[in-house]
Amino acid sequence: MGAGEGEGAVEEATGFEVGIVVPKLSRLAAAAGGADDCVARLVRELEGAGLLVERVRGVPAEFIKLAAPMGTLGRAAAEMQMKKLTYIGMDLQFEWDQVAAFVRQPDGSLFSWRERYYCFRYLIYGIVNRTNSEITLKFDDKEFHWKENESLLTRLESEGVVKQVFPLHDEIKRKQLLRNWALNWLDFTWQPIDEIYSYFGTKIATYFAFLGMYTRWLFFPAVFGLATQLIDFGSLQWLVLPAFFIFVISWAVFFLQFWKRKNSALLARWGINCSLSEYKNLDNELGSLGDSLTIEEKKFADVSAEKRKLQMNEWFGVLLRIRNNGIIVLAIICLQLPFELAYAHLYEITETEVMRYLLTAVYLVAIQYYTRIGGKVSVNLIKYENNQGEESSSASLVYKVFGLYFMQSYIGLFYHASLYRDILALRQVLIQRLIVSQVLENLIENSIPYLKYSYKKYIAVHKKKHEKESPSGKSLRLSTRVEKEYLKPSYTASIGAELEDGLFDDFLELTLQFGMIMMFACAFPLIFCFAALNNITEIRADALKLLVMLKRPVPRAAATIGAWLNIFQFLVVMAICTNCLLLVCLYDEEGKWRIEPGLAAILIMEHALLLIKFGFSHFVPEEPAWVKANRVRYVAQAQNVCSKQLLRSISKLDAKLD
C-alpha cells in the first residue's frame, strides 16, 4: 500500500487535542506584531509541521489549539520509530506506507490516545532552528535569540512565553461519556471500558475496570455478611463467623486471580502486547549479527565485564532500598507510632459519641498532612536508589507510602483489638473510621478541584476588569472551553507527582479500604455492605472528577495495576492472621472476649487458609484460553518470521566472507 493509499484508508484528522498557553498581548500590540513576533513564528512553524492551528483569545491568556491530519501523525510515528502491534503478534517499527499491517484500536482508529499525544509532543518539540545562525525573536518588549538546532517550544518555555502544554478534552466524546458513564445509574457497576480506554488511555481504563470488578465481587461477601446479622442460626451460630471467614479469604483469592484473567483479556482486546516483549529488540540484534561474528573474542570479554558491572549495580541498588526502607520503618516507630497511640488513648477516654466522631475527623485530617511529609521524604530517598526506570521508582514509592498509611489506618484498630478486647467497641471504631474517612475523602477529593478552579477563575476575571481594554460595566465570563480547561487543576498525585498521576491516590484509597474490610471481617461482617455502597458512588464520582473537574490527564503507559496487586495480595495474608486472632478471642454474651476452646482448631484453620491462598492461585489460569491460544499462534508466527530473517542475514554474511 502506498503513502497516498494509507492516507485514504484512515480518517482525515483528529479533533483539537493539544493546547499551548501563551500570555495575552493587547489587541494593538498583537496587530502590530511583525515577522519577529515569537508567537506568530510559533504558529507558522506549527502549520509548517503539518498541524492544524486555531488561536483563541481568552480572559486569562491566549491559547493555540492543535489538531493533526492522520498522515502527519503517521509520519511522526515513523520518525519516532514507534513500535506498534502487527497482525502476526509482533511489535514492529511503524511505517506509514504499511498501515494495513498494524492492529487498529477498538474504536477503529489507527493510533491510541497515548500514541497520538506523544506524536503531538514529538511534532511541537521537534521544531528546531535549522538555519546556520541565531534568529532574533520578540514578545512584547522582550527580545531573545533562538539558537541553532534548539527547540523553539523549549526556548519559549524557558523565556516564560509558553506557560503550559496540555491535552484538551474532546467535547463530543466527553459528553458521550458523561451521558453513558458518569451520569448513568441504571447499572450500578457497568462501565464502557473500551470507550474509557480510547479517551483516557490504558492506565485509567485499567483502574476503572479493576474498580468495577471489585465492586461487583463485593456483593457476594456483602450478602453473606448481611445474612450473618439478620438470620438466627440457632445452635450453629458458633460456626457462622469461621464459615464467613473462610468464605471471605477464598473470595479474595479468587477475585485477584480472576482480575488477572480480565486484565490479560483487556490487553489482548486493546492490542497491547506484553508477552512478546522479548522480540522488541530483535531487529537490532539481527542488524549487528555480522559484527558480532567477526569480533567474538572481544565480545566475550566485554560481556564478562558487563555482567560483573550489572551484578554490582544490582546488589548496590538492593542495599540502597534496604537502607531507605529501614529509614521509613524507623520513622514509623519513632514518630508515627506514638502519635497513633495517643489518638487511640484519647478516643478511649472520650465519653460522648459526638466528640469521638469529631476527634476521628480531626485525627484523619491531621494525619493526612503528617503522612504527606513522610511521602515527600520517601520521594527524596527514591532519588538516591538505583531503580531501573520510572516504573521501578513508582513501585518503590507505592510500597513506602503504603507502609506509612498502613500504620496510620490500622494501628488504632489493632490497639483497640489487642488492649481492650471489646468487640462491640471495635465494631464502633470500624463504623466511625469507615464513615468519617469515606465522607472526608470524597469531600476533599471533589471539593478541592472545584475550589481551585473557582479561585483561578476569580483571579483571572478580577485581573481582566482592571485592564484598560476591558469594557466598563460589562460583566466578564469565560466564554471558551479551552480557557475553562486551562484553569482546572491537573490530575496529579498528592505525593510524588513527578512519578505518579492522580491514580496513585485512588488506588491508595482502594487498598486501605480493602485492608480494613478484610483484616477485620470477623469483627463486623456488615462492613462489606458499607464498602459496596461506597464503591458504587466512587465509580461515578471519579468519572465526574475526570470529565468535569480536571484537565484531561496526560496518558500513561501501564499494562497492569503494578505494585498495587502485590499490596492486595499482602493484605489477604494479613487478613488470615488478624481474623484468626479475632476468632481465638471468642466473645460471650456480654461482649467480653475470652480465650477458650478452639485455639488449636483456629491455628489449623490459619495454616489451611494459607494453603488455600497459595493453592487456589494455581487453580484459576491467569489468562483466558483464547488469549493463550492467540499468544501461542503469535509466537509461532513471530518465530517463523524471525527464522527467515536470520537465515537471510546468515546467507548475506556467508556471501561476504566468500
N, C-alpha and C positions, 0 to 999 in steps of 0.2 A: 504493500500500500504506500503510495507516495505522500509527500507532505500535504499537498492540496487535498488528497482524499482523506487524510487524517483530520484536517480542519473541518471538512464537511460532515464527518461521521460523529462529531461531538457538538455540544451546544456552543453557541456563538460566544457568549461572555458570561462572567459571573455578575452578581449584583455588586453594589458598593460594599466591600467587606473590610477595608482598612481605612483608618482616618489618621491624618497628620495635623497636629495642632501648632499654629504659629501665632505670635502676638498680632493684634489687630491694629493697623495703622488708621489714621483718619482718612476719610474719603479723598481729601485733597492730596495728601501725601501718597496714597495708593494710586491716584490718577496720574501723579507726576513721576511715578516710578519708571526709570529708564531700563536700558539693557543690562545695567549692572545691579539691578534690584535682585536680591538673593531669592526672595520668594517667587518672583516671576521666573527667575532662572531655574529654580527647582521644578516649577510646573512644566516648563518647556522640556527639561531633561526627563521628567516622568513620562510625558507624552512621547518623547523620543524613544523611551524604553518600551513602548507599545502599550502603556497603561491608559485607561480612560479616566480623565480627571474632571472633577467638579469642585469649584471653590464656593464656600458658603461663609458669609459674614454673620457671625453670631454676636450675642451680647458679651460673653466673656473673652472671646478670641475669634480668630479666623480658622476655618477648617478646610482641609484638602481631602476630599473623598476619592478613593481609588477603587476602580474595577479593572478587570482584565479579560481580554478575549482568551478563549481556551488555547489558541495557538501560542499566545505569549507565555502562558503558564507552562505549556508543554515544552517549549524551547528552554525556558528557565529550568525546568526539572531535568532536562537532558544536560544542560550546562553544569548543574549541581551534581550530576552523576547520581541522581536519586535512584534508590533501589525500590522496585515495585514487584509485587507477586504476579507471576505469569500463570498461564493455564496448565503448565506442567508442574506447578508446585514450587518452583524456584524463584527466589528474589533476584532479579536481574536488573542491570542498569537500564534506566528508562531511555527509550529512543522515540522521538516524536513521529518518525516515519514508520514505526512498527506498533501503532496504537492497539491494533486488534489482538496482539499477543498478551496484553496485560488485563488482569482481572478488574472488573468495574466494581463500584461501590453498591450497597443495597438499593440506593435510590437511583441507580443508573449512571451516576456521574463518573468521570474518569479519575478524578483526584478526591481524596478525603479532605475534610476541612483542615486538618493539620497540614497536609501536603500543600494545599492552596495557600495557607497562611505563610508557610516558610518559603514558598515561591515568591510571594509578595515581598517578603523581607529581603530575599536574595536580589530581587529586581531594584528595590528602592535603595538598599545599602550598596548595591553594586554600581551605582552611578559615580564614576570617578573622573578626575581631570586627566584626560588622555592627551592633552597638549604638552608642548615642551617648555611651558612657562607657567608661572603663577597667574591666577585670574583674580582680579580685584572685585569684590562684591560689597554691596552696601545694604544696610537695613536701617531705615530712619536716618539718624545722624551717625550711625556706627559703620565703620569700614574695616574689612579684614580680607585676608588673602586665602584663596583656595589653591592649595599646593598640588604639585604634580602627583598623580596616582593616589590621591587622597579621596576618600568617600565624601561626597557632598553632604549627605544627611548627617554623617558623623561630625563633620565640621560645623554644620548648623546647630547640632545639639550641643556641642562644646561652647558655641558662642551664645547659647540661650535663645536662638531664633526658633528652633523646633523644640517645643515643650514636651511633646509626647507623641508616640506612635501606638495606636491601639486598635484592636479588631472591632468592627461595627456589627450591630445586630442587623439581621435581615428581617425587615418588618413583616413581610408576608409569612415567612416561616415562623417567626416569633409569635405572631398572633395565632397561627395554627396550633402551635404547641401550647399556648395559653388556653385555647379552647378545648383541645383534645387531651390535655395532660394536667396542667396546673389547676384548672377550674373544673375538671371532670371528676365528680364524686360518685358517679354511678357504680363504678367498680373500684372498691377501696384500694386495691393494690395493683391494678393493671396499669401498665405504662407503655408508651410507644418507644421501646428501647432502640429500634433501628433509626427512628427519626431523631432521637436524642443523640445517638452516635453521629449521624450525619451533620447535626447542627453544632454539637459541643465537642465531639471527639471521643477517643477511646476511654480516657481516664474517667471522665464524668459519667459517661454511659455505663461503664463497669460499676461505678459506685451505686447508681440508681438501680441497676439490675440486681446487685447484692442486697440493697436495702429493701427492694420489693420482694425478693425471695425470702429474706429473713423475716419480714413482716408476715408473709403468708404462712410460713412454717411456725411462727409464734402462736397461731390459732390452736395448734394441737396441744401444747402444754397449757395454754390458757383455758381450754375447755376442761382438761383433766384437773387443773388447779381449782377451777370453779366447782367442779363436781366434789372435790375433797371437802369443800366448805359447806356445800348445800345438802349433801347426802349423808345420812347416818348409816354407817356400815356395821353397826352393832358390835358383835364380838370380834369382827375382823378389823376393827378400827385401828388396832396397833400395827397392822400391815400396810395401811394406806400410805403413810409417809415413805417407808422404804420402797414400796412399789412406785410411788411418784418419783422418787429419787433415781431409781434405775431407769425409768422411762425418760426422764429429763436428760440424763447422761447419754443414753442411746440416741435420743432425738438430736442432741448437739453433734454427736459424731456423724450421724447420717446427714445432717444438714450441711456440715462442712464438706463431706465427700460429694454430695450432690451439687454443691456450689462449684466444686472443681469441674464436674461434668458440664454444668451450664456454662462456666467460663470458657472451657475449650470449645463448646458448640458456638458460642458467640464469636469467638475469634475466627473460627472457620467460616462463619457466615459473613463476617466483615472483611474477609480476605487478608487477615493478619497472620503471617506465617512465623510461628515461633519454633516449631520443631525442626525446621531445616536451616537453622542459623549456621550450621557447620559448612553450608555451601556458599555463604555470602561472599567470602573472600577467595573462592576457588579460582576465579579468573585471574586474580593477582598471582596465585601460586603457579598456575599454568604458564603465565607470561614470563615468569622467572625460571622456568624449568631448564632452559638451555644453560643459563649461567650457573645454576646450582650443580649441574652435572660436570662442569669444567673446573669448578673450584671446590671439590668435595672435601678435601683435607682442611682447607681454611674454614669452610662452613662448619665442619665438625668441631674445630677449636672454638669458633665463635658461639656455637650452640652450647658448649660446655660452660663457657664463661657467662653466657646469658642465663643459663639455668641456675648457676650459683648466685648471680645477682638477683634473680627473681625470688629465689628461696629466702635470701637475706631480707629483701624488701617485704616479703610476705610475713615473716616472723616479726620483723620490726613493727609492721602495722598491727599485728596481733597484740604485741606488748603495749603499744600506744593505746589501743582500745581498752585493754585491761586496766591500764592506769587511769584513763578517763572515766571508765565505769566505776572504778574504785572511788574516784573523787565524788561522783554523783551519789553513790551509796553512803559515803561518809557524810556528805551534806544532808542527806535524808535523815540519818541517825542523829546528827548533832544539832541540826537546825529545824527540820520539819517535824520530827517525831515529838519533841516537847510541845510544839505548837498544837499538834493534833491531840495530844493527851490533855492539854489544858482545855481545849474545846470540849472534849468528852467529859471532863470533870465538871465544867461549868454547866453543861447540859444536864448532868445528873442532879446537881443541887438546885437547878431552876425548877420551881414548883408549878407554875401555870403553863398550859399548853400554848397560849398565845405568845408568851415570852420565849418558849422553846422554838416555835416557828420563826420568830424574829431573830433569835440567836443563830439558828441554822442559816437563815438568809444572809445575815452579816458575815458569818463564817465563810459561806460559799463565795461571796463577793470578794472578801479579803484574800482568800486562798487562791483565787484566780490570778491576782496580781503577784502574789507571793510565788506562785508556781511559774509565772512567766519570767521572773527573774532567773529562776533555775533553768528555764528553757533557753534564755539568752546565753547563760554560762555554757550550756550544752552546745550551742551553735559555735561559740568561740573554741571550745575544746575540739570539736569536729574538724575545724580548720587545720589542726595540727596532726590529725590522723592520716594514715597512709591509705585512704579509701580509693578504690578503683572506680572512679567516675561518680556522676551525680546521683545515680540510683543507690550506690553503696552508702554515700553520705546521707541520703534521705532516710535509708533504713536505720542507720546509726542514730539519727535524730529521733526517729519514731520510738526506738527502744528506750532511749534515755528519757524522753519527755513522758512516755507512758509510765516509766518507773516512778517519776515524780507524782503523776496524777493517780497512780495506783495507791500510793501511800496516802495521799490526801483524801481519796474517795472511800477507802475501806478501813483505815486504821481505827476510826471511831466505832465502826461496826464490830470489828474484832475486839475492841476494848470492852464494849457492852456485852458481847457474847461470852468472853472469857472471864471477865471480872465479876459481873453481876449475875450471870446465869439466870436471867429473867427473860423468857421467850416472849412474853407479852410486851415488855419494854423494847426488845429487839424489833418486834414487828412494828411498833410505833415509830421507832427511829427509821426503819426502812421506808415506811409510808411518807414520813416527813422529808427524808432525803430525796426520794423519788419525785414527789410532788414539787417541792421547792426547787430542786435542781432543774427539772424539766421546764418549769414555768420561767425561772430566771434565764436559762439558756435560750429558750425561744424568744423571750422578751429582748434580751441583749442581741441575739443573732438577727432579729428582724427590725428592731428599732434603731440600732446604731447606724446601719447603712442609710436609712431614711433621714435620720438627724444630720448625718454628714452631708447628704445631698441637699437638704434644705438649707443648711448653713452656707455651703458653697454657692447655692443659687441666690441667697440673700446678699452675700458679699458681691457677687457679680452684678446683680441688678442695682444694688446701692452704689457701687462704683460707677456704673454707667450713668446714673442720674446726675452725677457731678461733672460729667464730661460736657464740653461746650456744644457738641453736635447733638446732644440729646434734646428732643423737642420738649419744651416746658409744658407741664400739665398733662402730658401723655403717659399713661401707665405702661411700664415696660414688662415684658414677659419673654420667656424663652420660646421662640416660635419654631425652631427646627429640631428634629430628632437628634441630630449629631451633637448639638451643644448640650442637650439634656444628658446624653450618654457620657459626654466628657466630664460632666460634673459628678457623675455617680462614682462610688468607691469601686476599687478593683477587687477581684475575688482572690484574696491573698490569705496566707496562714497568719494566725496571731503570733506564732513562734516560728522563726526560721523561714521568713518569707522568701529569702534568696534560694532556698532549697525546695520548698513545698508551696502548693497553692491552697485555696480555701478548703479543699477536700481533707486536708490534714485535721482541721477542727471537726469536720463532720464525721470522719472515721473515728477520731478520738472519742467523740460523744457516743458513738455506737458501741465501741469496745467497753467503755465504762459502764454503759447500761447492761451489756451482755454479762460483764463480770458480776454486777450486782444481782441480777436475776438468777444467775447460775450458782454463785457461791453461797447464796442464802435461800435457795429454792425451798428447802425443807422447813425453814423458819416461817415462810409466808408464801404459800403456793399461789395466792391471788396476784402476786407481783407480775406474773406473766400477762395477766389481763391488762394491767396498767401499761406495760411495755408495748403490747399490741396496739392499744388505743393511741398511745403517744406516737408510734411509728407511722400510723395511718395519717395523722396530721403532719408528721415530719416530712413525708413524701411531698405533699402539696406545698408545705411551707418552703422547703428547699427549692422546689420548682419555681415558685413565685419569686423567691430571692434571686435566682439566676436570670429569670426572664424579665423582671420588672425593676428590681432594686439595685442591680450591679451592672457594671460593664460586661460585655461578652468576654468570657475568660479566654486567655491565651491557651490554645490546645497543647496538651502534653501527651507524650507517648507513654503508655503504661498498659501492658497486656493483662496484668492481674492486679489484685489488691495488694500485692507485695508483702511487706513485713507485717501488715495488719493480720494476715492469715495466720502467721506464726503466733501472734498475740492471742487470737481467738483460740487456737489450739492449746496454748499455755493456760488460758483461763478454764478450759474444760478440765485439765488435770488439777488445777487449783480447786475447782468445784467438787471434784471427787473427795479431796482431802477435807475441805471445810464442812461439807454436808455429812460426811462420816462422823466428824467431831460433834456436829449438831445432833445426830442420831444417837451417839453414845450417851449424850446427856438427855435422856428421855425425861419429859416433863410430866408432872402429876396434875391432878385436877386444879390445884391452886396455882399452877403455872410455874412452880419451882422445879428446877432441873435436878435430877438425881442420876447418879451412875449406878446402874443395876444391870440385871441380866441382859445379854445381847452384845456385850463388848467383843467377845470372840467372833460372834456371827457378823458383826459390823466390820471388824477387821478383815474377815474373809470376803465380805462384800466389797470392801475397798480394793483388794487385790483383784477380785473378779472384774470390777468395773474398769480398772486399769488395763486388764487384758482385753476387755470389750473395746475400750477406747483405741488401743493399738491394733486389735484384731479386726474389728469392723472396717477399719480403714482400707483393708485389702479385699473386703467382700464387694465393695462398690467400685467399679472401674472409674478412673479419673477422667476418662473421655468416652463419649458415646461410640458405639460400634461404627456408625457411618463416618465419624471424624477419623477414627483409626484406619478404616478402610481407605479413605481418601489420602491420608498421610502415607500409608504403605504404597499406594499407587504412585503418589507424587515422588516418593523416594526412589522407586524403581525407574520412573521416567527420568528423574534427575541423574541417577547413576548411569543410565543409558546415554544421555546427552554428554555427561562429563567423560565417560569412557571414550566416546567417539572423538571428543575434542582432545583428550590426552593422547590417543593414538595418532591423530593428525600432527600434534606437536612433536611426538617422538619421531615420526616419519620425516618431518621437516628437519629435525636435528640430525638424523642419520644421513640425510641427503647432504647437509652442510659438511659433515665430517668426511664423507666420501669425496 
